[in-house]
Amino acid sequence: MIPPTTSCSITPMRYVSTIKPLSIFNTLQINKMKVKNKAIRSFLFFSLLLAVTACGKKEEAPATEAAPQKEEAKEEGNVKEVELNEAQYSSAGIGLGGFSPKNLSEVINANGYTKLPPQNQADVSVFVSGIVKSISVIEGQNVRKGQVIATVESPEFTRIQQDYLTSKSNLEFLRLEYERQRVLSEEEVSAKKVFQKTKADYDVEKARYASLSKQLQTMNINPNKGAISSVPVVAPISGSITEVNIKIGSTVSPGQALVNIVDNSQLHVDLLVYEKDLQKVKTGQNVRFVLTNQDNTEIKGKIFSVGKAFENETKSVAVHADIENEKQQLIPGMYVNALIDVGANTVNALPVDAIVKAEGREFIFILEGVHEEKDSHDADKGHSHDDGHSHDEKEAHDQQKGHSHDDGHQHEESGKSYHFQRIEVKTGTAQLGFVQVTPVQQLPADAKIVIKGAYYIQSHLLKSEGGGGHEH
């Protein structure tokens, strides 16, 4: 019985002794596994972090290389195209032209006004008092020198004619008496005193006759046609009637202006040049000026005289310039802004209306071409795409041009279509409605530049961009 008892007592001890080492081992194993798992996780975390960092660096290089491409695309986007149909082109009043060589740098700015010399102005009056019987002109009418303007009636005319005829008769009698007394005096038949008295009377009457004859001639009266009571008033110069100061029945007197006449054919410009610029101004220099209250039409002239005294204590001197063109469209007293060319530095210039500003830059538009469009996108007209172009090609064309056929606009392509391209430019000096222009890219020598209506095309471009492209 003992062995089993011993065996039974030993067996539990071995069991216990066996279990304790296993528990300690398992605990260590578990701790080691936890540490190992943490190390693995840390390793995996750092590996993943390194991989992400490496991928990020690899992706940054293409992004950096793509940046210039994006900037280049932006630069290409500055050149934009606009298409107008014939109705839009006509309603916008678009004008085409080219560069004009202008001297915009070596100049002197001056202000002034148009003026007539005194010999081209006339106030028509009469020599004796009278009453207006008729008037033959109205304001604004052109008249010739010697043309009848009005007639004036006065008893003074008949009195002068009577005195003239009396003097003429007395002059003939005194002439004969003078000849008789001269012969008698030479033969010493009569006293020399009688001859001298006759000669004096004859000379006096001859002078009176000449005076009366001159008066009648001045009054436009022909003394050989009998006595008249009314005389014509004629124009002393050719020109235009600017003012009529009489009416039928008006009483006129010597020195009173009946009618004013001006002859604008000799119109010139008086420019006021300040003392600091006076030494640069010389006779023969060219002058360009525009009217202050008119359009930007440029008128040319040339200096023919420079004043020698200051004008009305303004420290400015009057410079007189003859007008070489457009004289018939000018009248005296019009204010002008002028440029006196004192140098020879010519630049390419455009009217200021040809320049449009957008995105902080300046642009012009040039006409690329005019196309005849016979097709229509209206389905009612039987439009088809059997012309060799597929819908994909047309959609690609629309996307390339930046417009779509789904923008809600009807696409009628009948008639002419005008294609414009926007070109960036740099501007310089601006004077007299023109500005110096330098394109940033080369333009054809025969480029047709929009000089009128550029802002309409720009607004059409902005409208088209806002609506998804440009429209036909």
C-alpha positions in Angstrom: 0.0 0.0 0.0 3.0 2.2 0.6 4.2 2.6 -3.0 0.9 3.8 -4.2 0.8 6.3 -1.3 4.3 7.5 -2.1 3.6 7.7 -5.8 0.5 9.6 -5.0 2.3 12.1 -2.8 5.1 12.6 -5.3 2.9 13.0 -8.3 1.2 16.1 -7.1 4.5 17.7 -6.3 5.8 17.0 -9.8 2.6 18.4 -11.2 2.9 21.5 -9.3 6.6 21.8 -10.0 5.9 21.2 -13.7 3.2 23.8 -13.9 5.2 26.7 -12.3 8.0 26.6 -14.8 5.4 26.5 -17.7 3.6 29.5 -16.3 6.8 31.6 -16.0 7.8 30.5 -19.5 4.5 31.4 -21.0 4.5 34.8 -19.4 8.0 35.5 -20.8 6.9 34.3 -24.2 3.9 36.4 -24.1 5.9 39.5 -23.1 8.5 38.8 -25.8 5.7 38.4 -28.4 4.2 41.8 -27.3 7.5 43.5 -27.5 8.1 41.9 -30.8 4.7 42.9 -32.1 5.4 46.5 -31.0 8.7 46.5 -32.8 7.1 45.1 -35.9 4.4 47.6 -35.7 6.9 50.4 -35.2 8.9 49.1 -38.1 5.9 48.9 -40.3 4.8 52.4 -39.3 8.2 53.9 -40.1 8.5 51.9 -43.4 5.0 53.2 -44.4 6.0 56.7 -43.5 9.2 56.5 -45.6 7.3 55.1 -48.5 4.7 57.9 -48.4 7.5 60.5 -48.1 9.3 59.0 -51.1 6.1 58.9 -53.1 5.4 62.5 -52.3 8.9 63.5 -53.5 8.4 61.6 -56.7 5.1 63.3 -57.3 6.5 66.8 -56.6 8.9 66.6 -59.6 6.2 66.2 -62.2 4.2 69.0 -60.6 7.2 71.2 -60.7 7.7 70.3 -64.4 4.0 70.9 -65.1 4.1 74.4 -63.8 5.8 76.0 -66.8 3.3 74.2 -69.1 0.5 75.8 -67.2 2.1 79.2 -67.4 2.7 78.7 -71.1 -0.9 77.8 -71.6 -1.9 80.9 -69.8 0.3 83.0 -72.2 -1.3 81.3 -75.1 -4.7 82.0 -73.7 -4.0 85.8 -74.0 -4.4 85.5 -77.8 -8.2 85.1 -78.0 -10.4 85.0 -81.0 -13.8 86.6 -81.5 -16.3 85.9 -84.2 -19.0 88.3 -85.3 -21.7 87.8 -87.8 -22.6 90.3 -90.5 -25.4 92.0 -88.5 -23.2 92.4 -85.4 -20.4 93.8 -87.5 -22.6 96.3 -89.2 -24.4 97.5 -86.0 -21.2 97.9 -84.1 -19.9 100.4 -86.7 -16.4 98.8 -86.7 -13.7 100.7 -88.5 -10.5 99.2 -89.8 -7.1 100.8 -90.4 -3.4 100.6 -89.7 -0.6 102.3 -87.9 0.0 106.0 -88.6 3.4 107.5 -88.3 3.1 110.3 -85.7 5.6 112.7 -84.1 4.6 112.3 -80.5 7.7 113.1 -78.6 9.6 116.2 -79.8 6.7 118.6 -79.6 5.4 121.7 -77.7 1.9 121.7 -76.4 -0.1 124.9 -77.0 -3.6 126.1 -76.9 -5.2 128.7 -79.1 -8.1 129.7 -81.3 -8.9 130.2 -85.0 -8.8 133.8 -86.1 -9.4 135.9 -89.3 -7.1 138.8 -90.4 -8.9 142.1 -90.4 -8.8 142.4 -94.2 -11.1 139.3 -94.4 -13.8 140.9 -92.3 -16.2 143.7 -93.4 -19.0 145.8 -91.8 -21.3 147.1 -94.6 -22.6 150.6 -94.0 -23.9 153.7 -95.9 -22.4 157.2 -96.4 -25.6 159.2 -95.9 -28.7 158.7 -93.8 -31.7 156.9 -95.3 -34.4 154.3 -95.0 -34.0 150.6 -96.0 -36.1 149.9 -99.0 -35.2 146.2 -99.7 -32.9 143.5 -98.3 -31.5 140.8 -100.7 -29.5 138.5 -98.3 -30.0 136.4 -95.2 -27.5 135.1 -92.5 -25.3 132.3 -93.7 -25.6 133.2 -97.4 -22.5 133.4 -99.5 -22.0 136.7 -101.5 -19.6 138.0 -104.1 -17.8 141.2 -104.1 -20.0 143.9 -105.7 -23.2 141.9 -105.2 -26.3 144.0 -104.1 -27.1 143.4 -100.4 -29.8 146.0 -99.9 -31.2 149.3 -101.2 -31.5 152.5 -99.3 -33.7 155.5 -100.2 -32.9 159.1 -99.2 -33.6 162.7 -100.4 -29.9 163.3 -99.9 -29.1 161.3 -103.0 -31.2 163.6 -105.3 -29.6 166.7 -103.7 -26.1 165.5 -104.4 -27.1 164.7 -108.0 -28.6 168.2 -108.3 -25.4 169.8 -107.0 -23.4 167.6 -109.4 -25.4 168.6 -112.5 -25.3 172.3 -111.5 -21.5 172.1 -111.0 -21.1 170.5 -114.3 -23.0 173.3 -116.1 -21.1 176.0 -114.2 -17.8 174.3 -115.0 -18.5 174.5 -118.7 -19.4 178.2 -118.5 -16.3 179.0 -116.4 -14.1 177.1 -118.8 -15.3 179.1 -121.7 -14.9 182.4 -119.8 -11.4 181.4 -118.7 -10.4 180.8 -122.3 -11.8 184.2 -123.4 -10.2 186.1 -120.5 -6.9 184.3 -121.2 -6.8 185.6 -124.8 -7.8 189.1 -123.8 -5.1 189.1 -121.2 -2.5 188.0 -123.6 -3.5 190.8 -126.0 -3.6 193.3 -123.1 -7.2 194.2 -123.9 -8.4 193.6 -120.3 -6.8 193.8 -117.0 -4.9 190.9 -115.6 -7.0 191.1 -112.4 -10.2 190.0 -114.3 -8.3 187.0 -115.8 -7.0 185.9 -112.5 -10.5 186.1 -110.9 -11.9 184.1 -113.8 -9.2 181.5 -113.4 -9.8 181.2 -109.7 -13.5 180.7 -110.1 -12.9 178.1 -112.8 -10.5 176.1 -110.5 -12.9 176.2 -107.6 -15.8 174.8 -109.7 -13.6 172.2 -111.2 -12.6 170.9 -107.7 -16.3 171.0 -106.6 -17.3 169.0 -109.7 -14.7 166.4 -109.1 -15.8 166.1 -105.4 -19.4 165.6 -106.3 -18.5 163.1 -109.0 -16.5 161.1 -106.5 -19.4 161.1 -104.0 -21.8 159.8 -106.5 -19.4 157.1 -107.5 -18.9 156.1 -103.9 -22.7 155.8 -103.5 -22.9 153.6 -106.6 -24.9 156.3 -108.4 -24.3 156.8 -112.2 -24.7 160.5 -112.7 -25.3 160.1 -116.4 -28.6 158.2 -115.9 -30.7 160.9 -114.4 -31.8 161.6 -110.8 -32.6 158.7 -108.6 -33.8 158.5 -104.9 -32.6 155.0 -103.9 -29.2 153.5 -104.2 -27.9 149.9 -103.9 -25.7 148.8 -101.0 -23.1 146.3 -102.3 -20.7 143.8 -100.6 -17.2 145.1 -100.3 -15.7 141.6 -100.1 -16.6 138.0 -101.0 -17.6 135.8 -98.1 -20.5 134.7 -95.9 -23.1 136.9 -94.2 -22.8 136.4 -90.5 -25.2 139.0 -89.3 -28.0 141.2 -90.7 -28.7 144.2 -88.5 -31.5 145.8 -90.5 -35.1 145.2 -91.7 -37.4 146.9 -94.1 -38.1 150.5 -93.1 -35.1 150.8 -90.7 -33.4 154.1 -90.6 -29.7 153.9 -91.2 -27.0 156.4 -90.7 -23.2 156.7 -91.6 -21.1 154.4 -89.4 -23.9 152.0 -88.7 -23.2 148.3 -89.7 -26.0 147.0 -91.8 -24.5 143.6 -92.5 -21.4 141.7 -91.4 -19.4 139.6 -93.9 -16.4 137.2 -93.2 -14.2 135.4 -95.7 -12.9 132.2 -94.0 -10.5 131.4 -96.9 -7.7 133.1 -95.0 -8.4 131.6 -91.6 -5.4 131.0 -89.4 -4.6 129.8 -85.9 -3.2 132.0 -83.1 -1.4 129.8 -80.6 -0.2 131.0 -77.2 3.3 129.8 -76.4 4.9 130.4 -73.0 8.2 132.1 -72.5 10.1 128.8 -71.6 9.3 127.3 -75.0 9.6 130.5 -77.1 13.2 129.8 -78.2 12.2 126.5 -79.7 9.5 127.9 -82.0 10.6 129.1 -85.5 8.9 130.2 -88.7 8.2 127.2 -91.0 7.6 124.6 -88.3 4.7 122.2 -88.8 1.7 122.4 -86.5 -0.9 119.7 -85.8 -4.1 120.5 -83.9 -7.5 119.3 -83.1 -10.6 121.2 -82.2 -11.3 121.2 -78.5 -15.1 120.6 -78.8 -15.1 118.5 -81.9 -13.9 115.0 -82.9 -10.2 113.9 -83.1 -9.8 114.9 -86.7 -6.3 116.2 -87.1 -5.7 119.4 -89.0 -2.3 120.5 -90.2 -0.7 123.9 -90.5 2.6 125.8 -90.7 3.9 128.7 -88.6 4.3 131.9 -90.7 4.8 134.5 -87.9 5.9 134.6 -84.3 4.8 137.5 -82.1 7.2 140.0 -80.6 5.3 141.0 -77.5 3.5 139.2 -74.7 -0.3 138.9 -74.9 -2.3 140.6 -72.2 0.3 140.1 -69.4 0.0 136.3 -69.6 3.7 135.8 -70.3 2.7 134.0 -73.5 3.4 135.0 -77.1 1.0 134.6 -80.0 2.3 132.3 -82.7 0.4 132.6 -86.0 0.0 129.4 -88.1 -1.6 129.1 -91.5 -4.1 126.2 -91.9 -3.3 123.9 -94.8 -6.5 121.9 -95.0 -10.1 121.8 -93.8 -10.5 125.6 -93.9 -14.1 125.5 -95.0 -15.2 123.5 -91.9 -13.8 126.1 -89.5 -15.1 129.4 -88.3 -13.4 132.1 -86.3 -13.1 131.8 -82.5 -12.9 128.0 -82.3 -10.6 126.8 -79.5 -7.9 124.3 -80.5 -5.3 122.1 -78.9 -2.1 122.0 -80.9 1.3 120.4 -81.1 4.2 122.3 -82.6 6.7 119.8 -84.1 10.2 120.9 -83.0 11.9 117.5 -83.6 11.8 114.5 -85.9 11.1 111.4 -83.8 8.3 109.4 -85.6 6.6 106.5 -83.9 3.7 104.1 -84.9 0.5 105.3 -83.4 -3.2 104.3 -83.3 -6.3 106.2 -82.2 -6.9 105.9 -78.5 -10.3 104.2 -79.3 -8.4 101.2 -80.7 -6.9 100.3 -77.4 -8.9 98.2 -74.9 -7.8 97.4 -71.3 -8.4 94.0 -69.7 -6.8 92.0 -67.0 -4.4 94.8 -66.2 -3.1 94.8 -69.7 -3.7 96.6 -73.1 -4.9 94.9 -76.3 -5.9 95.6 -79.9 -8.0 93.5 -82.3 -7.0 92.6 -85.8 -9.2 91.1 -88.5 -8.0 87.6 -89.3 -10.4 87.0 -92.1 -13.9 87.2 -93.5 -15.7 84.0 -94.4 -18.8 83.3 -96.4 -21.1 81.0 -94.5 -23.8 79.3 -96.5 -24.8 76.6 -94.0 -27.2 77.0 -91.0 -27.5 75.2 -87.8 -31.3 75.6 -87.9 -32.9 72.2 -88.3 -35.8 73.7 -90.2 -33.5 74.5 -93.0 -32.5 70.9 -93.5 -29.0 71.1 -92.1 -26.9 67.9 -92.3 -23.3 66.9 -91.6 -22.8 65.0 -94.8 -20.1 67.5 -95.8 -17.3 65.2 -94.7 -17.0 66.4 -91.1 -18.3 64.3 -88.3 -20.0 65.5 -85.1 -17.0 64.5 -83.1 -14.7 66.7 -85.2 -17.1 69.7 -84.9 -17.3 69.2 -81.1 -13.6 69.0 -80.9 -13.4 72.2 -83.0 -15.9 73.8 -80.6 -13.9 72.8 -77.6 -10.7 74.0 -79.1 -12.3 77.4 -80.0 -13.9 77.6 -76.6 -17.5 77.6 -77.6 -20.4 75.2 -77.5 -23.5 74.6 -79.6 -25.4 74.0 -76.4 -25.1 77.5 -75.0 -28.7 78.4 -75.8 -28.0 80.6 -78.8 -29.2 80.0 -82.3 -26.3 79.4 -84.6 -27.0 81.0 -87.9 -24.0 81.0 -90.2 -25.6 82.5 -93.3 -23.9 85.6 -94.7 -20.4 86.7 -93.7 -18.6 86.0 -90.5 -15.7 88.2 -89.3 -12.9 86.6 -87.2 -10.9 88.9 -85.0 -7.9 88.1 -82.9 -6.9 90.0 -79.7 -3.2 91.0 -79.5 -1.5 92.4 -76.5 0.4 95.7 -77.0 2.4 98.2 -75.0 1.4 101.9 -75.2 3.5 105.0 -74.9 3.0 108.7 -75.4 -0.6 109.8 -76.1 -1.3 113.2 -77.8 -4.2 114.6 -79.8 -6.2 111.4 -79.7 -3.4 109.2 -80.8 -1.2 106.9 -78.7 2.1 105.2 -79.4 1.6 101.4 -79.8 4.1 98.6 -79.7 2.8 95.0 -80.2 4.4 92.3 -78.1 4.4 90.0 -81.1 5.1 90.5 -84.8 2.2 91.6 -86.9 1.8 91.4 -90.7 2.6 94.5 -92.6 -0.9 94.6 -94.0 -2.7 93.8 -90.7 -6.2 95.3 -90.5 -6.5 96.8 -87.1 -9.8 97.7 -85.5 -9.6 101.4 -84.9 -13.2 101.9 -84.1 -15.6 99.6 -82.2 -12.8 97.7 -80.3 -14.8 98.0 -77.0 -17.8 96.3 -78.6 -15.6 93.4 -79.6 -14.1 93.2 -76.1 -17.6 93.2 -74.5 -18.7 90.5 -76.9 -15.6 88.5 -75.9 -16.4 88.8 -72.2 -20.0 88.0 -72.8 -19.0 84.9 -74.8 -16.5 83.7 -72.1 -19.2 84.1 -69.4 -21.7 82.1 -71.5 -19.3 79.2 -72.2 -17.6 80.4 -75.4 -18.1 82.7 -78.3 -21.2 82.6 -80.4 -21.8 82.8 -84.1 
